[in-house]
Amino acid sequence: MLDHVILPDNDGGLFVLDHPQEVKDEVLRYFRDEWHAPRRLQPLEENPFWEAKYRPREDIDEAWFQEIMAIPSDKELEKA
């Protein structure tokens, strides 16, 4: 259970919230306003590192995955 939260103050220092309702309110505020806040996203085309990571791999044959979602046959189930 979270019993305290450490936050920055206006003077560049830190302060501790330890009253249960204040802790709960701060956690709620954080997830509502910061964690789920809109983020500036950079398209993959403008980022060579991630563009390379998401480029289709030539050593993987798409045919390998053609029937990956097919329902297994009774024979396959018995074998497993």
PyMOL Python script that loads the backbone (N, CA, C, O; Angstrom):
from pymol import cmd

cmd.read_pdbstr("""\
ATOM      1  N   MET A   1       0.844  -1.173   0.000  1.00  0.00           N
ATOM      2  CA  MET A   1       0.000   0.000   0.000  1.00  0.00           C
ATOM      3  C   MET A   1       0.892   1.240   0.000  1.00  0.00           C
ATOM      4  O   MET A   1       1.893   1.297   0.714  1.00  0.00           O
ATOM      5  N   LEU A   2       0.524   2.209  -0.792  1.00  0.00           N
ATOM      6  CA  LEU A   2       1.268   3.460  -0.880  1.00  0.00           C
ATOM      7  C   LEU A   2       0.895   4.342   0.305  1.00  0.00           C
ATOM      8  O   LEU A   2      -0.267   4.715   0.461  1.00  0.00           O
ATOM      9  N   ASP A   3       1.880   4.677   1.142  1.00  0.00           N
ATOM     10  CA  ASP A   3       1.561   5.462   2.340  1.00  0.00           C
ATOM     11  C   ASP A   3       2.125   6.873   2.302  1.00  0.00           C
ATOM     12  O   ASP A   3       1.870   7.664   3.210  1.00  0.00           O
ATOM     13  N   HIS A   4       2.902   7.205   1.246  1.00  0.00           N
ATOM     14  CA  HIS A   4       3.391   8.573   1.111  1.00  0.00           C
ATOM     15  C   HIS A   4       3.785   8.834  -0.342  1.00  0.00           C
ATOM     16  O   HIS A   4       4.008   7.910  -1.123  1.00  0.00           O
ATOM     17  N   VAL A   5       3.862  10.115  -0.676  1.00  0.00           N
ATOM     18  CA  VAL A   5       4.274  10.544  -2.008  1.00  0.00           C
ATOM     19  C   VAL A   5       5.269  11.682  -1.826  1.00  0.00           C
ATOM     20  O   VAL A   5       5.042  12.586  -1.022  1.00  0.00           O
ATOM     21  N   ILE A   6       6.365  11.639  -2.566  1.00  0.00           N
ATOM     22  CA  ILE A   6       7.370  12.702  -2.510  1.00  0.00           C
ATOM     23  C   ILE A   6       7.219  13.548  -3.770  1.00  0.00           C
ATOM     24  O   ILE A   6       7.259  13.038  -4.889  1.00  0.00           O
ATOM     25  N   LEU A   7       7.044  14.859  -3.562  1.00  0.00           N
ATOM     26  CA  LEU A   7       6.800  15.776  -4.672  1.00  0.00           C
ATOM     27  C   LEU A   7       7.780  16.944  -4.625  1.00  0.00           C
ATOM     28  O   LEU A   7       8.293  17.288  -3.560  1.00  0.00           O
ATOM     29  N   PRO A   8       8.040  17.555  -5.791  1.00  0.00           N
ATOM     30  CA  PRO A   8       8.877  18.761  -5.787  1.00  0.00           C
ATOM     31  C   PRO A   8       8.070  19.951  -5.271  1.00  0.00           C
ATOM     32  O   PRO A   8       6.865  20.046  -5.503  1.00  0.00           O
ATOM     33  N   ASP A   9       8.752  20.854  -4.568  1.00  0.00           N
ATOM     34  CA  ASP A   9       8.069  22.076  -4.142  1.00  0.00           C
ATOM     35  C   ASP A   9       8.477  23.232  -5.061  1.00  0.00           C
ATOM     36  O   ASP A   9       9.287  23.045  -5.969  1.00  0.00           O
ATOM     37  N   ASN A  10       7.933  24.395  -4.835  1.00  0.00           N
ATOM     38  CA  ASN A  10       8.188  25.551  -5.701  1.00  0.00           C
ATOM     39  C   ASN A  10       9.603  26.096  -5.580  1.00  0.00           C
ATOM     40  O   ASN A  10      10.043  26.852  -6.447  1.00  0.00           O
ATOM     41  N   ASP A  11      10.325  25.731  -4.527  1.00  0.00           N
ATOM     42  CA  ASP A  11      11.686  26.230  -4.305  1.00  0.00           C
ATOM     43  C   ASP A  11      12.759  25.285  -4.836  1.00  0.00           C
ATOM     44  O   ASP A  11      13.947  25.514  -4.613  1.00  0.00           O
ATOM     45  N   GLY A  12      12.355  24.227  -5.535  1.00  0.00           N
ATOM     46  CA  GLY A  12      13.313  23.268  -6.060  1.00  0.00           C
ATOM     47  C   GLY A  12      13.634  22.143  -5.097  1.00  0.00           C
ATOM     48  O   GLY A  12      14.446  21.273  -5.410  1.00  0.00           O
ATOM     49  N   GLY A  13      13.011  22.147  -3.933  1.00  0.00           N
ATOM     50  CA  GLY A  13      13.215  21.077  -2.961  1.00  0.00           C
ATOM     51  C   GLY A  13      12.144  20.009  -3.099  1.00  0.00           C
ATOM     52  O   GLY A  13      11.463  19.925  -4.121  1.00  0.00           O
ATOM     53  N   LEU A  14      12.003  19.206  -2.076  1.00  0.00           N
ATOM     54  CA  LEU A  14      11.011  18.133  -2.060  1.00  0.00           C
ATOM     55  C   LEU A  14      10.172  18.232  -0.799  1.00  0.00           C
ATOM     56  O   LEU A  14      10.620  18.748   0.225  1.00  0.00           O
ATOM     57  N   PHE A  15       8.940  17.725  -0.887  1.00  0.00           N
ATOM     58  CA  PHE A  15       8.124  17.596   0.311  1.00  0.00           C
ATOM     59  C   PHE A  15       7.366  16.281   0.245  1.00  0.00           C
ATOM     60  O   PHE A  15       7.192  15.701  -0.827  1.00  0.00           O
ATOM     61  N   VAL A  16       6.922  15.823   1.394  1.00  0.00           N
ATOM     62  CA  VAL A  16       6.276  14.520   1.506  1.00  0.00           C
ATOM     63  C   VAL A  16       4.808  14.703   1.862  1.00  0.00           C
ATOM     64  O   VAL A  16       4.461  15.419   2.800  1.00  0.00           O
ATOM     65  N   LEU A  17       3.953  14.035   1.085  1.00  0.00           N
ATOM     66  CA  LEU A  17       2.542  13.932   1.453  1.00  0.00           C
ATOM     67  C   LEU A  17       2.378  12.597   2.154  1.00  0.00           C
ATOM     68  O   LEU A  17       2.778  11.565   1.614  1.00  0.00           O
ATOM     69  N   ASP A  18       1.795  12.597   3.350  1.00  0.00           N
ATOM     70  CA  ASP A  18       1.598  11.319   4.040  1.00  0.00           C
ATOM     71  C   ASP A  18       0.199  11.162   4.623  1.00  0.00           C
ATOM     72  O   ASP A  18      -0.101  10.145   5.248  1.00  0.00           O
ATOM     73  N   HIS A  19      -0.656  12.155   4.426  1.00  0.00           N
ATOM     74  CA  HIS A  19      -2.046  12.009   4.860  1.00  0.00           C
ATOM     75  C   HIS A  19      -2.745  11.122   3.826  1.00  0.00           C
ATOM     76  O   HIS A  19      -2.664  11.404   2.631  1.00  0.00           O
ATOM     77  N   PRO A  20      -3.428  10.058   4.257  1.00  0.00           N
ATOM     78  CA  PRO A  20      -3.997   9.088   3.310  1.00  0.00           C
ATOM     79  C   PRO A  20      -4.846   9.705   2.194  1.00  0.00           C
ATOM     80  O   PRO A  20      -4.719   9.303   1.037  1.00  0.00           O
ATOM     81  N   GLN A  21      -5.698  10.662   2.515  1.00  0.00           N
ATOM     82  CA  GLN A  21      -6.547  11.254   1.475  1.00  0.00           C
ATOM     83  C   GLN A  21      -5.723  12.096   0.499  1.00  0.00           C
ATOM     84  O   GLN A  21      -6.009  12.105  -0.698  1.00  0.00           O
ATOM     85  N   GLU A  22      -4.705  12.803   0.994  1.00  0.00           N
ATOM     86  CA  GLU A  22      -3.836  13.588   0.111  1.00  0.00           C
ATOM     87  C   GLU A  22      -3.035  12.677  -0.818  1.00  0.00           C
ATOM     88  O   GLU A  22      -2.848  12.993  -1.993  1.00  0.00           O
ATOM     89  N   VAL A  23      -2.567  11.554  -0.292  1.00  0.00           N
ATOM     90  CA  VAL A  23      -1.830  10.582  -1.116  1.00  0.00           C
ATOM     91  C   VAL A  23      -2.745  10.053  -2.208  1.00  0.00           C
ATOM     92  O   VAL A  23      -2.361  10.000  -3.376  1.00  0.00           O
ATOM     93  N   LYS A  24      -3.951   9.665  -1.830  1.00  0.00           N
ATOM     94  CA  LYS A  24      -4.918   9.140  -2.796  1.00  0.00           C
ATOM     95  C   LYS A  24      -5.232  10.189  -3.868  1.00  0.00           C
ATOM     96  O   LYS A  24      -5.276   9.870  -5.057  1.00  0.00           O
ATOM     97  N   ASP A  25      -5.450  11.435  -3.450  1.00  0.00           N
ATOM     98  CA  ASP A  25      -5.763  12.504  -4.400  1.00  0.00           C
ATOM     99  C   ASP A  25      -4.605  12.760  -5.356  1.00  0.00           C
ATOM    100  O   ASP A  25      -4.825  12.985  -6.546  1.00  0.00           O
ATOM    101  N   GLU A  26      -3.369  12.730  -4.850  1.00  0.00           N
ATOM    102  CA  GLU A  26      -2.203  12.981  -5.699  1.00  0.00           C
ATOM    103  C   GLU A  26      -1.995  11.847  -6.701  1.00  0.00           C
ATOM    104  O   GLU A  26      -1.658  12.099  -7.857  1.00  0.00           O
ATOM    105  N   VAL A  27      -2.191  10.614  -6.273  1.00  0.00           N
ATOM    106  CA  VAL A  27      -2.057   9.477  -7.191  1.00  0.00           C
ATOM    107  C   VAL A  27      -3.121   9.567  -8.280  1.00  0.00           C
ATOM    108  O   VAL A  27      -2.827   9.347  -9.455  1.00  0.00           O
ATOM    109  N   LEU A  28      -4.345   9.887  -7.898  1.00  0.00           N
ATOM    110  CA  LEU A  28      -5.424  10.051  -8.874  1.00  0.00           C
ATOM    111  C   LEU A  28      -5.080  11.167  -9.859  1.00  0.00           C
ATOM    112  O   LEU A  28      -5.231  10.998 -11.069  1.00  0.00           O
ATOM    113  N   ARG A  29      -4.615  12.312  -9.339  1.00  0.00           N
ATOM    114  CA  ARG A  29      -4.252  13.437 -10.198  1.00  0.00           C
ATOM    115  C   ARG A  29      -3.137  13.047 -11.162  1.00  0.00           C
ATOM    116  O   ARG A  29      -3.193  13.383 -12.344  1.00  0.00           O
ATOM    117  N   TYR A  30      -2.131  12.343 -10.667  1.00  0.00           N
ATOM    118  CA  TYR A  30      -1.004  11.942 -11.510  1.00  0.00           C
ATOM    119  C   TYR A  30      -1.468  11.073 -12.679  1.00  0.00           C
ATOM    120  O   TYR A  30      -1.125  11.338 -13.831  1.00  0.00           O
ATOM    121  N   PHE A  31      -2.244  10.041 -12.376  1.00  0.00           N
ATOM    122  CA  PHE A  31      -2.668   9.146 -13.451  1.00  0.00           C
ATOM    123  C   PHE A  31      -3.669   9.812 -14.386  1.00  0.00           C
ATOM    124  O   PHE A  31      -3.670   9.532 -15.584  1.00  0.00           O
ATOM    125  N   ARG A  32      -4.511  10.682 -13.864  1.00  0.00           N
ATOM    126  CA  ARG A  32      -5.499  11.364 -14.701  1.00  0.00           C
ATOM    127  C   ARG A  32      -4.842  12.427 -15.580  1.00  0.00           C
ATOM    128  O   ARG A  32      -5.124  12.505 -16.776  1.00  0.00           O
ATOM    129  N   ASP A  33      -3.966  13.247 -14.991  1.00  0.00           N
ATOM    130  CA  ASP A  33      -3.445  14.419 -15.695  1.00  0.00           C
ATOM    131  C   ASP A  33      -2.085  14.224 -16.351  1.00  0.00           C
ATOM    132  O   ASP A  33      -1.791  14.891 -17.343  1.00  0.00           O
ATOM    133  N   GLU A  34      -1.255  13.339 -15.836  1.00  0.00           N
ATOM    134  CA  GLU A  34       0.089  13.186 -16.392  1.00  0.00           C
ATOM    135  C   GLU A  34       0.264  11.880 -17.157  1.00  0.00           C
ATOM    136  O   GLU A  34       0.714  11.889 -18.303  1.00  0.00           O
ATOM    137  N   TRP A  35      -0.085  10.767 -16.537  1.00  0.00           N
ATOM    138  CA  TRP A  35       0.112   9.471 -17.191  1.00  0.00           C
ATOM    139  C   TRP A  35      -0.709   9.381 -18.473  1.00  0.00           C
ATOM    140  O   TRP A  35      -0.227   8.864 -19.481  1.00  0.00           O
ATOM    141  N   HIS A  36      -1.941   9.877 -18.445  1.00  0.00           N
ATOM    142  CA  HIS A  36      -2.825   9.803 -19.609  1.00  0.00           C
ATOM    143  C   HIS A  36      -2.837  11.090 -20.421  1.00  0.00           C
ATOM    144  O   HIS A  36      -3.693  11.259 -21.289  1.00  0.00           O
ATOM    145  N   ALA A  37      -1.917  11.990 -20.161  1.00  0.00           N
ATOM    146  CA  ALA A  37      -1.863  13.255 -20.900  1.00  0.00           C
ATOM    147  C   ALA A  37      -1.443  12.999 -22.347  1.00  0.00           C
ATOM    148  O   ALA A  37      -0.706  12.053 -22.623  1.00  0.00           O
ATOM    149  N   PRO A  38      -1.909  13.834 -23.261  1.00  0.00           N
ATOM    150  CA  PRO A  38      -1.457  13.698 -24.651  1.00  0.00           C
ATOM    151  C   PRO A  38       0.064  13.843 -24.725  1.00  0.00           C
ATOM    152  O   PRO A  38       0.662  14.674 -24.041  1.00  0.00           O
ATOM    153  N   ARG A  39       0.660  13.024 -25.560  1.00  0.00           N
ATOM    154  CA  ARG A  39       2.109  13.069 -25.713  1.00  0.00           C
ATOM    155  C   ARG A  39       2.461  13.474 -27.140  1.00  0.00           C
ATOM    156  O   ARG A  39       1.731  13.176 -28.085  1.00  0.00           O
ATOM    157  N   ARG A  40       3.568  14.144 -27.274  1.00  0.00           N
ATOM    158  CA  ARG A  40       4.057  14.516 -28.594  1.00  0.00           C
ATOM    159  C   ARG A  40       4.731  13.281 -29.188  1.00  0.00           C
ATOM    160  O   ARG A  40       5.766  12.827 -28.698  1.00  0.00           O
ATOM    161  N   LEU A  41       4.139  12.756 -30.230  1.00  0.00           N
ATOM    162  CA  LEU A  41       4.678  11.557 -30.862  1.00  0.00           C
ATOM    163  C   LEU A  41       5.435  11.933 -32.123  1.00  0.00           C
ATOM    164  O   LEU A  41       5.030  12.821 -32.874  1.00  0.00           O
ATOM    165  N   GLN A  42       6.519  11.254 -32.332  1.00  0.00           N
ATOM    166  CA  GLN A  42       7.330  11.488 -33.519  1.00  0.00           C
ATOM    167  C   GLN A  42       7.050  10.361 -34.508  1.00  0.00           C
ATOM    168  O   GLN A  42       7.229   9.190 -34.173  1.00  0.00           O
ATOM    169  N   PRO A  43       6.612  10.698 -35.724  1.00  0.00           N
ATOM    170  CA  PRO A  43       6.353   9.641 -36.713  1.00  0.00           C
ATOM    171  C   PRO A  43       7.606   8.799 -36.960  1.00  0.00           C
ATOM    172  O   PRO A  43       8.728   9.297 -36.872  1.00  0.00           O
ATOM    173  N   LEU A  44       7.399   7.525 -37.270  1.00  0.00           N
ATOM    174  CA  LEU A  44       8.530   6.627 -37.504  1.00  0.00           C
ATOM    175  C   LEU A  44       9.387   7.070 -38.682  1.00  0.00           C
ATOM    176  O   LEU A  44      10.595   6.832 -38.697  1.00  0.00           O
ATOM    177  N   GLU A  45       8.763   7.716 -39.676  1.00  0.00           N
ATOM    178  CA  GLU A  45       9.535   8.136 -40.851  1.00  0.00           C
ATOM    179  C   GLU A  45      10.626   9.136 -40.472  1.00  0.00           C
ATOM    180  O   GLU A  45      11.642   9.243 -41.158  1.00  0.00           O
ATOM    181  N   GLU A  46      10.411   9.862 -39.386  1.00  0.00           N
ATOM    182  CA  GLU A  46      11.382  10.875 -38.983  1.00  0.00           C
ATOM    183  C   GLU A  46      12.390  10.338 -37.967  1.00  0.00           C
ATOM    184  O   GLU A  46      13.188  11.100 -37.421  1.00  0.00           O
ATOM    185  N   ASN A  47      12.354   9.045 -37.718  1.00  0.00           N
ATOM    186  CA  ASN A  47      13.240   8.468 -36.721  1.00  0.00           C
ATOM    187  C   ASN A  47      13.911   7.231 -37.322  1.00  0.00           C
ATOM    188  O   ASN A  47      13.335   6.144 -37.277  1.00  0.00           O
ATOM    189  N   PRO A  48      15.097   7.372 -37.875  1.00  0.00           N
ATOM    190  CA  PRO A  48      15.770   6.256 -38.553  1.00  0.00           C
ATOM    191  C   PRO A  48      15.953   5.020 -37.676  1.00  0.00           C
ATOM    192  O   PRO A  48      15.877   3.896 -38.174  1.00  0.00           O
ATOM    193  N   PHE A  49      16.193   5.210 -36.378  1.00  0.00           N
ATOM    194  CA  PHE A  49      16.389   4.064 -35.492  1.00  0.00           C
ATOM    195  C   PHE A  49      15.150   3.178 -35.485  1.00  0.00           C
ATOM    196  O   PHE A  49      15.247   1.972 -35.712  1.00  0.00           O
ATOM    197  N   TRP A  50      13.966   3.779 -35.222  1.00  0.00           N
ATOM    198  CA  TRP A  50      12.746   2.981 -35.140  1.00  0.00           C
ATOM    199  C   TRP A  50      12.263   2.541 -36.513  1.00  0.00           C
ATOM    200  O   TRP A  50      11.646   1.483 -36.641  1.00  0.00           O
ATOM    201  N   GLU A  51      12.532   3.331 -37.532  1.00  0.00           N
ATOM    202  CA  GLU A  51      12.170   2.921 -38.880  1.00  0.00           C
ATOM    203  C   GLU A  51      12.885   1.614 -39.225  1.00  0.00           C
ATOM    204  O   GLU A  51      12.289   0.710 -39.812  1.00  0.00           O
ATOM    205  N   ALA A  52      14.154   1.521 -38.860  1.00  0.00           N
ATOM    206  CA  ALA A  52      14.918   0.294 -39.109  1.00  0.00           C
ATOM    207  C   ALA A  52      14.373  -0.866 -38.284  1.00  0.00           C
ATOM    208  O   ALA A  52      14.309  -1.993 -38.774  1.00  0.00           O
ATOM    209  N   LYS A  53      13.981  -0.607 -37.039  1.00  0.00           N
ATOM    210  CA  LYS A  53      13.463  -1.672 -36.175  1.00  0.00           C
ATOM    211  C   LYS A  53      12.145  -2.235 -36.702  1.00  0.00           C
ATOM    212  O   LYS A  53      11.887  -3.431 -36.569  1.00  0.00           O
ATOM    213  N   TYR A  54      11.304  -1.377 -37.303  1.00  0.00           N
ATOM    214  CA  TYR A  54       9.989  -1.806 -37.765  1.00  0.00           C
ATOM    215  C   TYR A  54       9.962  -2.200 -39.239  1.00  0.00           C
ATOM    216  O   TYR A  54       8.912  -2.589 -39.751  1.00  0.00           O
ATOM    217  N   ARG A  55      11.085  -2.106 -39.918  1.00  0.00           N
ATOM    218  CA  ARG A  55      11.153  -2.520 -41.313  1.00  0.00           C
ATOM    219  C   ARG A  55      10.949  -4.039 -41.372  1.00  0.00           C
ATOM    220  O   ARG A  55      11.529  -4.768 -40.568  1.00  0.00           O
ATOM    221  N   PRO A  56      10.125  -4.525 -42.323  1.00  0.00           N
ATOM    222  CA  PRO A  56       9.922  -5.977 -42.425  1.00  0.00           C
ATOM    223  C   PRO A  56      11.250  -6.709 -42.627  1.00  0.00           C
ATOM    224  O   PRO A  56      12.108  -6.275 -43.396  1.00  0.00           O
ATOM    225  N   ARG A  57      11.393  -7.817 -41.928  1.00  0.00           N
ATOM    226  CA  ARG A  57      12.628  -8.597 -42.023  1.00  0.00           C
ATOM    227  C   ARG A  57      12.575  -9.517 -43.236  1.00  0.00           C
ATOM    228  O   ARG A  57      11.563 -10.168 -43.496  1.00  0.00           O
ATOM    229  N   GLU A  58      13.662  -9.558 -43.960  1.00  0.00           N
ATOM    230  CA  GLU A  58      13.730 -10.376 -45.167  1.00  0.00           C
ATOM    231  C   GLU A  58      13.916 -11.856 -44.861  1.00  0.00           C
ATOM    232  O   GLU A  58      13.637 -12.698 -45.715  1.00  0.00           O
ATOM    233  N   ASP A  59      14.380 -12.192 -43.658  1.00  0.00           N
ATOM    234  CA  ASP A  59      14.623 -13.592 -43.315  1.00  0.00           C
ATOM    235  C   ASP A  59      13.380 -14.282 -42.756  1.00  0.00           C
ATOM    236  O   ASP A  59      13.451 -15.444 -42.355  1.00  0.00           O
ATOM    237  N   ILE A  60      12.248 -13.589 -42.723  1.00  0.00           N
ATOM    238  CA  ILE A  60      11.005 -14.184 -42.229  1.00  0.00           C
ATOM    239  C   ILE A  60      10.043 -14.331 -43.397  1.00  0.00           C
ATOM    240  O   ILE A  60       9.710 -13.352 -44.065  1.00  0.00           O
ATOM    241  N   ASP A  61       9.605 -15.545 -43.636  1.00  0.00           N
ATOM    242  CA  ASP A  61       8.689 -15.848 -44.728  1.00  0.00           C
ATOM    243  C   ASP A  61       7.251 -15.691 -44.229  1.00  0.00           C
ATOM    244  O   ASP A  61       6.852 -16.359 -43.275  1.00  0.00           O
ATOM    245  N   GLU A  62       6.479 -14.820 -44.863  1.00  0.00           N
ATOM    246  CA  GLU A  62       5.098 -14.589 -44.437  1.00  0.00           C
ATOM    247  C   GLU A  62       4.258 -15.867 -44.513  1.00  0.00           C
ATOM    248  O   GLU A  62       3.288 -16.013 -43.769  1.00  0.00           O
ATOM    249  N   ALA A  63       4.617 -16.777 -45.390  1.00  0.00           N
ATOM    250  CA  ALA A  63       3.862 -18.024 -45.536  1.00  0.00           C
ATOM    251  C   ALA A  63       3.874 -18.845 -44.247  1.00  0.00           C
ATOM    252  O   ALA A  63       2.954 -19.627 -44.005  1.00  0.00           O
ATOM    253  N   TRP A  64       4.896 -18.676 -43.425  1.00  0.00           N
ATOM    254  CA  TRP A  64       4.980 -19.412 -42.160  1.00  0.00           C
ATOM    255  C   TRP A  64       3.787 -19.112 -41.260  1.00  0.00           C
ATOM    256  O   TRP A  64       3.412 -19.938 -40.428  1.00  0.00           O
ATOM    257  N   PHE A  65       3.197 -17.946 -41.421  1.00  0.00           N
ATOM    258  CA  PHE A  65       2.154 -17.496 -40.508  1.00  0.00           C
ATOM    259  C   PHE A  65       0.757 -17.508 -41.128  1.00  0.00           C
ATOM    260  O   PHE A  65      -0.186 -16.998 -40.524  1.00  0.00           O
ATOM    261  N   GLN A  66       0.612 -18.080 -42.319  1.00  0.00           N
ATOM    262  CA  GLN A  66      -0.669 -18.072 -43.017  1.00  0.00           C
ATOM    263  C   GLN A  66      -1.788 -18.722 -42.201  1.00  0.00           C
ATOM    264  O   GLN A  66      -2.914 -18.223 -42.192  1.00  0.00           O
ATOM    265  N   GLU A  67      -1.496 -19.809 -41.529  1.00  0.00           N
ATOM    266  CA  GLU A  67      -2.548 -20.550 -40.827  1.00  0.00           C
ATOM    267  C   GLU A  67      -2.417 -20.463 -39.314  1.00  0.00           C
ATOM    268  O   GLU A  67      -2.906 -21.333 -38.594  1.00  0.00           O
ATOM    269  N   ILE A  68      -1.770 -19.433 -38.840  1.00  0.00           N
ATOM    270  CA  ILE A  68      -1.522 -19.334 -37.400  1.00  0.00           C
ATOM    271  C   ILE A  68      -2.819 -19.226 -36.594  1.00  0.00           C
ATOM    272  O   ILE A  68      -2.869 -19.669 -35.446  1.00  0.00           O
ATOM    273  N   MET A  69      -3.862 -18.645 -37.178  1.00  0.00           N
ATOM    274  CA  MET A  69      -5.129 -18.485 -36.464  1.00  0.00           C
ATOM    275  C   MET A  69      -6.145 -19.566 -36.828  1.00  0.00           C
ATOM    276  O   MET A  69      -7.300 -19.502 -36.408  1.00  0.00           O
ATOM    277  N   ALA A  70      -5.716 -20.557 -37.609  1.00  0.00           N
ATOM    278  CA  ALA A  70      -6.623 -21.645 -37.985  1.00  0.00           C
ATOM    279  C   ALA A  70      -6.950 -22.504 -36.766  1.00  0.00           C
ATOM    280  O   ALA A  70      -6.117 -22.688 -35.878  1.00  0.00           O
ATOM    281  N   ILE A  71      -8.154 -23.018 -36.738  1.00  0.00           N
ATOM    282  CA  ILE A  71      -8.569 -23.901 -35.642  1.00  0.00           C
ATOM    283  C   ILE A  71      -7.814 -25.223 -35.781  1.00  0.00           C
ATOM    284  O   ILE A  71      -7.799 -25.805 -36.865  1.00  0.00           O
ATOM    285  N   PRO A  72      -7.191 -25.705 -34.713  1.00  0.00           N
ATOM    286  CA  PRO A  72      -6.437 -26.962 -34.796  1.00  0.00           C
ATOM    287  C   PRO A  72      -7.356 -28.143 -35.125  1.00  0.00           C
ATOM    288  O   PRO A  72      -8.507 -28.191 -34.692  1.00  0.00           O
ATOM    289  N   SER A  73      -6.833 -29.073 -35.884  1.00  0.00           N
ATOM    290  CA  SER A  73      -7.607 -30.272 -36.214  1.00  0.00           C
ATOM    291  C   SER A  73      -7.637 -31.207 -35.006  1.00  0.00           C
ATOM    292  O   SER A  73      -6.850 -31.059 -34.071  1.00  0.00           O
ATOM    293  N   ASP A  74      -8.551 -32.165 -35.042  1.00  0.00           N
ATOM    294  CA  ASP A  74      -8.622 -33.152 -33.957  1.00  0.00           C
ATOM    295  C   ASP A  74      -7.300 -33.908 -33.835  1.00  0.00           C
ATOM    296  O   ASP A  74      -6.845 -34.205 -32.731  1.00  0.00           O
ATOM    297  N   LYS A  75      -6.689 -34.214 -34.975  1.00  0.00           N
ATOM    298  CA  LYS A  75      -5.421 -34.934 -34.971  1.00  0.00           C
ATOM    299  C   LYS A  75      -4.333 -34.118 -34.259  1.00  0.00           C
ATOM    300  O   LYS A  75      -3.556 -34.661 -33.475  1.00  0.00           O
ATOM    301  N   GLU A  76      -4.287 -32.803 -34.540  1.00  0.00           N
ATOM    302  CA  GLU A  76      -3.299 -31.948 -33.877  1.00  0.00           C
ATOM    303  C   GLU A  76      -3.549 -31.885 -32.374  1.00  0.00           C
ATOM    304  O   GLU A  76      -2.605 -31.880 -31.584  1.00  0.00           O
ATOM    305  N   LEU A  77      -4.818 -31.836 -31.979  1.00  0.00           N
ATOM    306  CA  LEU A  77      -5.154 -31.781 -30.555  1.00  0.00           C
ATOM    307  C   LEU A  77      -4.770 -33.077 -29.846  1.00  0.00           C
ATOM    308  O   LEU A  77      -4.267 -33.049 -28.722  1.00  0.00           O
ATOM    309  N   GLU A  78      -5.008 -34.212 -30.502  1.00  0.00           N
ATOM    310  CA  GLU A  78      -4.649 -35.500 -29.903  1.00  0.00           C
ATOM    311  C   GLU A  78      -3.137 -35.622 -29.760  1.00  0.00           C
ATOM    312  O   GLU A  78      -2.638 -36.175 -28.780  1.00  0.00           O
ATOM    313  N   LYS A  79      -2.416 -35.101 -30.745  1.00  0.00           N
ATOM    314  CA  LYS A  79      -0.961 -35.172 -30.726  1.00  0.00           C
ATOM    315  C   LYS A  79      -0.373 -34.295 -29.614  1.00  0.00           C
ATOM    316  O   LYS A  79       0.647 -34.636 -29.015  1.00  0.00           O
ATOM    317  N   ALA A  80      -1.026 -33.172 -29.353  1.00  0.00           N
ATOM    318  CA  ALA A  80      -0.528 -32.251 -28.329  1.00  0.00           C
ATOM    319  C   ALA A  80      -0.819 -32.839 -26.982  1.00  0.00           C
ATOM    320  O   ALA A  80      -0.489 -32.236 -25.961  1.00  0.00           O
TER     321      ALA A  80
END
""", "prot")
cmd.dss("prot")
cmd.show_as("cartoon", "prot")
cmd.util.cbc("prot")
cmd.orient("prot")
